[in-house]
Amino acid sequence: MCRVAAGILMFFSAVLMAANVHSAERWAKLPAFPPMPPAKTSGMAPVNDIKMYYAEYGEGEPILFIHGGLGSADVWGYQVADFAKDHRVIVADSRGHGRSTRSEQPFGYDLMTSDYVALLDCLKLDKVTLVGWSDGGIIGIDMAMKNPERLTHVVAQAANVTTDGVKSDATDDETFKEYIKAAGEAYRKLSPTPNGYSAFFKQMVAMWGSQPAWTADDLGKIKVPVTLAIGDHDEAVKRDHTEMMAKQIPGSKLVILKDASHFAMLQDPEGYNAMIRDAMTGK
């Protein structure tokens, strides 16, 4: 009996140890979005056929952060707090996201890229370093192809250039489900159409089903310095797809973010910020 009891105790101890190890795995959690610092300036810029929310922080060389699909500029709290110390930081809500309005035009990466180019015009910014996460990274690559004169560097994390670069079961992942839920709650608080999240989500899914669709020839024409980053536990984007992108974009650098997922900027802000600074200095 003593041996049986000891065996049961060892079994439950092992279960508890495994649970504790899992709970410590930062890549398996979606941390809360940190509060954004007070903005130096903010407003609604008339961009193409919409009004686009933007905010600026700090002074120095300009750096533009672009959030991922369904989200808003508020995901960048850790990065803004760091980079505003020595940079002019710009964040914005993509069309239909966060506080920005949308039109009857369907979502598309070319359209959203043109929004950001128009925003740079409104802010009288000739060139920026662009840091993009997920859809924001795709916009960064799009801009590198179509408007390279506006960029000094692109850092694209968790981006894809064809639809087959996305894992088919991404939205079944528990962390990703938590993000979709959190994004919906934020949308209802921020959006000028707070009851429209379900329709908005469906329209975004439709875009993801067909875009982007760039070829190796398209990527091979990029001349802007590009850093491609992906978490070693990314729930949505395939690692081998990112490795393929790094081979096709001339001179690009591949960075694997350790113990991080699609949400690396929240899970390891210190490492994430260091990665950006290394990219900007050519390390």
C-alpha positions as CSV (number, residue, x, y, z in Angstrom):
1,M,0.0,0.0,0.0
2,C,2.8,2.3,0.9
3,R,4.4,1.7,-2.6
4,V,1.0,2.4,-4.2
5,A,0.6,5.6,-2.3
6,A,4.1,6.7,-3.1
7,G,3.5,6.0,-6.7
8,I,0.3,8.0,-6.8
9,L,2.1,10.9,-5.0
10,M,4.9,10.8,-7.5
11,F,2.4,10.8,-10.4
12,F,0.6,13.9,-9.1
13,S,3.8,15.6,-8.3
14,A,4.9,15.1,-11.9
15,V,1.6,16.4,-13.2
16,L,1.9,19.5,-11.0
17,M,5.5,20.0,-12.1
18,A,4.5,19.8,-15.8
19,A,1.7,22.3,-15.2
20,N,4.1,24.7,-13.5
21,V,6.5,24.4,-16.4
22,H,3.7,25.0,-18.9
23,S,2.5,28.0,-16.9
24,A,6.0,29.5,-17.1
25,E,6.2,29.2,-20.9
26,R,5.8,32.8,-21.9
27,W,5.1,31.8,-25.5
28,A,1.9,30.0,-24.5
29,K,0.3,33.1,-23.0
30,L,-1.2,36.3,-24.3
31,P,0.0,39.1,-21.9
32,A,-2.2,42.1,-21.3
33,F,-1.6,45.1,-23.5
34,P,0.4,47.6,-21.5
35,P,-0.9,51.2,-21.2
36,M,0.3,53.6,-23.9
37,P,2.4,56.6,-22.7
38,P,0.8,60.0,-23.1
39,A,1.1,61.1,-26.7
40,K,2.9,64.2,-27.8
41,T,0.3,64.7,-30.5
42,S,-2.6,62.7,-31.9
43,G,-5.4,63.1,-34.2
44,M,-7.5,61.8,-37.2
45,A,-5.7,62.3,-40.4
46,P,-7.7,62.6,-43.7
47,V,-6.2,59.7,-45.6
48,N,-7.6,58.5,-49.0
49,D,-11.3,57.9,-48.3
50,I,-11.0,57.5,-44.5
51,K,-10.0,59.2,-41.3
52,M,-7.0,57.5,-39.8
53,Y,-6.1,57.7,-36.1
54,Y,-2.4,58.4,-35.3
55,A,-0.3,59.4,-32.4
56,E,3.3,60.6,-32.0
57,Y,5.8,60.4,-29.2
58,G,9.3,61.6,-28.6
59,E,11.9,63.2,-30.9
60,G,14.6,62.0,-33.3
61,E,14.8,59.7,-36.3
62,P,11.3,58.6,-37.2
63,I,10.1,55.1,-36.6
64,L,6.6,53.9,-37.6
65,F,5.0,50.9,-35.8
66,I,2.1,49.1,-37.6
67,H,-0.1,46.6,-35.7
68,G,-1.5,43.3,-36.9
69,G,-4.9,42.4,-38.1
70,L,-7.9,43.0,-35.9
71,G,-5.8,45.0,-33.5
72,S,-4.8,48.6,-32.9
73,A,-1.9,50.9,-32.2
74,D,-2.3,50.1,-28.5
75,V,-0.4,46.9,-28.9
76,W,2.8,48.8,-29.0
77,G,3.0,50.2,-25.4
78,Y,6.3,48.6,-24.5
79,Q,7.9,49.6,-27.8
80,V,6.7,53.2,-27.6
81,A,7.9,53.7,-24.1
82,D,11.4,52.5,-25.1
83,F,11.9,54.1,-28.5
84,A,10.3,57.5,-27.7
85,K,13.4,58.1,-25.5
86,D,15.5,58.7,-28.7
87,H,13.2,58.5,-31.7
88,R,10.1,60.2,-33.1
89,V,7.6,57.4,-32.8
90,I,4.5,57.2,-34.9
91,V,1.7,54.7,-34.4
92,A,-1.6,54.5,-36.2
93,D,-4.8,52.3,-36.5
94,S,-5.1,50.8,-39.9
95,R,-8.3,51.4,-41.8
96,G,-11.4,49.9,-40.1
97,H,-9.2,49.0,-37.0
98,G,-9.3,50.7,-33.7
99,R,-10.3,54.3,-33.9
100,S,-9.9,54.6,-37.7
101,T,-12.9,54.7,-40.0
102,R,-13.4,52.6,-43.1
103,S,-15.2,53.0,-46.4
104,E,-17.1,50.6,-48.7
105,Q,-13.8,49.5,-50.3
106,P,-12.9,45.9,-49.4
107,F,-9.8,45.4,-47.3
108,G,-6.6,44.9,-49.2
109,Y,-2.9,45.2,-48.4
110,D,-2.2,47.6,-51.3
111,L,-5.0,49.9,-50.1
112,M,-3.8,49.8,-46.5
113,T,-0.2,50.5,-47.7
114,S,-1.4,53.5,-49.6
115,D,-3.1,54.7,-46.4
116,Y,0.2,54.7,-44.6
117,V,2.0,56.4,-47.4
118,A,-0.7,59.1,-47.3
119,L,-0.2,59.4,-43.5
120,L,3.5,60.0,-43.9
121,D,2.6,62.8,-46.4
122,C,0.2,64.3,-43.8
123,L,2.9,64.2,-41.2
124,K,5.5,65.6,-43.7
125,L,7.8,62.6,-43.2
126,D,10.0,61.7,-46.1
127,K,11.4,58.4,-44.8
128,V,10.8,56.1,-41.8
129,T,12.0,52.9,-40.3
130,L,8.9,50.7,-40.4
131,V,8.3,48.0,-37.8
132,G,5.3,45.8,-38.7
133,W,3.7,42.9,-36.8
134,S,1.7,40.3,-38.8
135,D,-0.5,42.3,-41.2
136,G,1.7,45.3,-40.3
137,G,4.7,43.4,-41.5
138,I,3.0,42.5,-44.7
139,I,2.2,46.2,-45.2
140,G,5.9,46.9,-44.6
141,I,6.9,44.5,-47.3
142,D,4.3,45.9,-49.7
143,M,5.7,49.4,-49.1
144,A,9.2,48.2,-49.7
145,M,8.1,47.0,-53.1
146,K,5.9,49.9,-54.1
147,N,7.3,52.9,-52.2
148,P,10.9,52.1,-51.3
149,E,11.8,55.8,-51.3
150,R,9.8,56.2,-48.1
151,L,11.7,53.6,-46.1
152,T,15.1,53.4,-44.4
153,H,14.5,49.9,-43.0
154,V,11.7,47.4,-42.6
155,V,11.4,45.1,-39.7
156,A,8.6,42.6,-40.4
157,Q,7.6,40.1,-37.7
158,A,5.3,37.2,-38.3
159,A,4.5,38.3,-41.9
160,N,3.6,36.1,-44.9
161,V,3.8,36.8,-48.6
162,T,1.5,34.1,-49.8
163,T,-1.6,32.6,-48.1
164,D,0.0,29.2,-47.8
165,G,2.5,30.7,-45.4
166,V,-0.2,30.7,-42.7
167,K,-1.0,27.6,-40.7
168,S,-4.4,26.2,-41.5
169,D,-5.3,25.7,-37.8
170,A,-4.1,29.1,-36.6
171,T,-7.5,30.3,-35.3
172,D,-7.9,27.0,-33.4
173,D,-5.0,27.8,-31.2
174,E,-6.0,28.8,-27.7
175,T,-3.7,31.8,-27.5
176,F,-4.8,33.1,-30.9
177,K,-8.5,32.6,-29.8
178,E,-7.7,34.7,-26.7
179,Y,-6.2,37.4,-29.0
180,I,-9.4,37.4,-31.2
181,K,-11.5,37.8,-28.1
182,A,-9.3,40.6,-26.7
183,A,-9.3,42.4,-30.1
184,G,-13.1,42.2,-30.2
185,E,-13.4,43.8,-26.7
186,A,-10.9,46.6,-27.7
187,Y,-12.8,47.2,-31.0
188,R,-16.0,47.7,-29.1
189,K,-14.4,50.3,-26.9
190,L,-12.4,52.2,-29.6
191,S,-14.3,51.9,-32.9
192,P,-16.7,54.5,-34.4
193,T,-18.8,51.4,-35.3
194,P,-18.6,49.5,-32.0
195,N,-21.3,46.9,-33.0
196,G,-19.6,46.0,-36.2
197,Y,-16.8,43.6,-35.0
198,S,-18.4,40.4,-36.4
199,A,-18.8,41.9,-39.9
200,F,-15.3,43.4,-39.7
201,F,-13.8,40.1,-38.7
202,K,-15.5,38.3,-41.6
203,Q,-14.2,40.9,-44.1
204,M,-10.7,40.5,-42.7
205,V,-10.9,36.7,-43.0
206,A,-11.9,37.2,-46.6
207,M,-8.8,39.3,-47.3
208,W,-6.6,36.7,-45.5
209,G,-8.0,34.0,-47.7
210,S,-6.7,35.6,-50.9
211,Q,-3.9,38.0,-50.0
212,P,-1.0,38.5,-50.2
213,A,0.0,36.7,-53.3
214,W,3.5,37.8,-54.2
215,T,6.0,35.9,-56.2
216,A,9.7,35.3,-55.8
217,D,10.3,37.8,-58.6
218,D,8.3,40.4,-56.7
219,L,10.4,39.9,-53.6
220,G,13.6,39.8,-55.5
221,K,13.2,43.4,-56.6
222,I,13.2,44.7,-53.0
223,K,16.1,47.1,-52.4
224,V,15.2,48.3,-48.9
225,P,17.1,46.7,-46.0
226,V,14.6,44.1,-44.5
227,T,14.8,42.2,-41.2
228,L,12.4,39.2,-41.0
229,A,11.6,38.0,-37.5
230,I,9.5,35.1,-36.3
231,G,8.9,33.6,-32.9
232,D,10.1,30.0,-32.5
233,H,6.6,29.1,-31.3
234,D,4.5,31.2,-33.7
235,E,0.9,30.0,-33.8
236,A,0.0,31.4,-37.2
237,V,2.9,31.8,-39.6
238,K,5.1,28.9,-40.8
239,R,8.7,29.2,-39.9
240,D,9.9,27.6,-43.2
241,H,7.8,30.2,-45.0
242,T,9.7,33.0,-43.2
243,E,13.0,31.2,-44.1
244,M,11.9,31.2,-47.7
245,M,11.1,34.9,-47.6
246,A,14.6,35.5,-46.3
247,K,16.1,33.7,-49.2
248,Q,14.0,35.6,-51.8
249,I,14.4,39.1,-50.4
250,P,17.9,40.3,-51.4
251,G,20.2,41.0,-48.4
252,S,17.5,40.4,-45.8
253,K,18.2,39.2,-42.3
254,L,16.3,36.4,-40.5
255,V,15.9,36.6,-36.7
256,I,14.3,33.7,-34.7
257,L,12.8,35.1,-31.5
258,K,13.4,32.6,-28.7
259,D,10.6,31.4,-26.5
260,A,8.1,33.7,-28.3
261,S,5.0,33.3,-30.4
262,H,3.0,35.5,-32.8
263,F,2.8,38.0,-29.9
264,A,6.5,38.4,-29.2
265,M,6.3,42.1,-28.7
266,L,4.2,41.5,-25.6
267,Q,5.9,38.3,-24.4
268,D,9.5,39.5,-24.6
269,P,9.5,43.3,-25.0
270,E,13.1,43.7,-24.0
271,G,14.4,41.1,-26.5
272,Y,12.0,42.5,-29.1
273,N,13.2,46.0,-28.7
274,A,16.8,44.9,-28.8
275,M,16.1,43.1,-32.1
276,I,14.7,46.2,-33.6
277,R,17.7,48.3,-32.5
278,D,20.1,45.7,-33.9
279,A,18.2,45.8,-37.2
280,M,18.4,49.6,-37.4
281,T,22.1,49.6,-36.8
282,G,22.8,46.8,-39.2
283,K,23.9,44.2,-36.5
